[in-house]
Amino acid sequence: MGTPLSLNGLFGVWSEAMARNEPTIAFEVRNGRGRFLFMMFFDPDDTATNDRLLVFLQNTRHMLELTLYGAHARGQFDIYLKQRDVAAIRRELELAGDTGLPFDEARFIGALNAVLPASLPLAAKVETLRTNMPAIRDRLSTILDDHNKTELIGEKQLPQQQRPREKTLRKLYLYSTDAPEAVAVYIESLKKRNCTLAWRVPGTA
């Protein structure tokens, strides 16, 4: 599999998301000429999503799909970059035609770790995902429940043994017209009241 590279800079936002029961991460960082949009979409019913990291390369409009290895609760977030991943990163950094020194993967990952946020307000995640909707449009079926139902009907009280699903609440991130801060407050209220939201396909009764 090659040499593991540690993205331990993810520990802050990952552990915060777990503690807050906000299994969604989205933020952008820059490195040189490159712009890197980091995204994770957890699903308690699908443990594989806890180890899936999406990195969208903004300049070249290319998505890296990476698996995270290691015990995340202990700060272990190891990745393996394939040759095609390295080539895509070089293009994003505008190094594809560079004939100088070889691309140093470990140094690049270390530089990313240095700028990854330690904390991430929910409102910031909402704003980031709204802004970058085109980057995830073809993945909505795995990120959202009933992804074609985008028109909000209203709240639905859940029985005590159930909890609102993140894959349903995420629709507010993308489709609410309220300010990101208001969406964050509303989602917190829904969770406290153990309520979810009902949605329908636009134009249907």
N, C-alpha and C positions, 0 to 999 in steps of 0.2 A: 504493500500500500504506500510505500514511500516513508518519508520522515514526518512525524506529527508536528504540527504547529499549534501553539497555544494561543487561543483567543480569550485568555482569562480576564481581559478587560470587560467581558460581558457579565461578569459575576454580579456587579452592582445592580444593573437594570433587571437581570434575571431574578435575583433573590428578592428584589423589591416587588416585581410582578407577582411572584409566588406568594409573598406575604400579604399583598393587597387583594389577592384573588382577582388579578387583572391579567389573565394569560394572553396578553397581546403586547408585542414590543415593536416599535417603529421609530426610527430616527435616522438622520443623515449626517455623515461626516465627510470631510475632505482630506485628500492626500495628494499633494502636488496639484496636477491638473485634473485629478480624478474626483468624482463625487459618488459616494457609496451609500446607498440606502439599505440599512439593516432592518430585517423584519423577521419576527417569530410569531406564529399563531398556534398556541397550545390548545389542546382539546383533551379534557380529563378522560373522555371515552376512547381516545386513540393515543396511547402512550408514545407511539412513534413520532408524533408531532412535537413532543418535548425536545427532540434531538434534531429538529430540522431548522436550518438557518437559511433564509433567502437573502441574498445580497444583490440588489439591483444596481447596475452600473449606469449612472444617469446619462453620461455623455454618449455612450455607444448603445444604450437601450438594450442591454443584455442582462439576463438573470443568471446568477450563480446559485445553484441549489446544493448546499453543503450539509453534511451530517456532522453533528457534534458528538464527540466521544468523551468518556470520562464521567466521574461523579460530579455533577454540576453543583450540588450542595456544598461540595468542598472546593469549589472554584476551578474545577477541571473542565475546560472547553476546548478540546483538541480537534483540529480539522486536518484533512489531507487534501492538498491541491493537486488535481490532475493537470496534465500538460495543457489541455484545452482551457482549464481555468486560468492558468498562468498566462496563456496567450491572450485571453480576454482581458485580464487585468492590465497587461502591458498595453493593449490597445486603448483601454480607458485612460491610462496615464500618458498616452501618446508616446509610448516607447517602442512601438512595434517596429519602427525602422532604425532604432538606435543600434549602432555598431560598436558601442563602448563596452563597459564592464557588464558581465552577465547580471540578470535580474536577481537580486538577493531576496528570496521569499521570506526568510526569517526576519530580515531587517524590515521589510514591508509590513509584516504582521505586527512586529514590535511597535512600529510607528502608528499603526491603527490602534493598538491597545492603549497607547498614550493619549488618544483623543476620544475614546469611547466614553459616553456619559456614565456617571455613577448613579444618577437618579433621573427619572423621567416622569413628569406629571402626565396624568391621563389626558388632559386637554392637549398636550403636545403630541401625543400619539394620534389623537383624533385629527388634529390639523395636518399632521404628516401624511396620514393615509388618505385624507380627502384630496390633498394636493397631488398625491401620486396614484390616484385611482387608475390611470391607464396602465401602470406597471403591474397591477394585480388583477386586471379585469378578466383575464383568461384563467384565473385561479379562484374565482369567487365560489365555484361549486364546492371546493374543499375548505374554504375559509368560512363560509356562511351556511346556515341551515336554509333550505329552500331558497336558493340564491335568486331565483326569478321573482320572488315575492318581495317587492320593494316599497309597497304603499302601506303605510302604517294605519292599522285599524284602531288599536288602543291597548290598554294594559290588560293583563290576565293574571289573576291571583293563582299562585301555585300551592298545591298541598304541602304540608309540612315536610314530608319526606323527599321533596324535590327542591332543586335550586335552579335559578335562571341560568340558561346555557350561554356561554360566551359567544358561540357561533350565531346565536340569535341577537344578543345585545350588540354585537359588532355592527349590525346593520345601522345602528344609530351613528356610529363613527362615520359611515359613508353617506347615508341618505338623509340625515337630519339637516335642516336648514338653520338650526340654532347655532349660536356661537360655541366653539369647542369647550369653553369653560362651563357653559350651561349644560352641554351634553354630559360632561364629566360629573357634574352635580346630580343630574337626573339619573345616571346609571348607578351612582352610589345610593340614591334613594330607592331605586327599584330593588337593589340587592338587600337593603335593610328591611324592606317590606315584603321580601320574597315574592316579587312580581316579575313577570316577563312581559314580552310584547307580542301582539298578534299582527301579522302582516298578510297582505294578499297581493296577487298579481295585479298591476295597474289596469284599470278599466273593467275589472270584474266586480260583481256584487258580493 
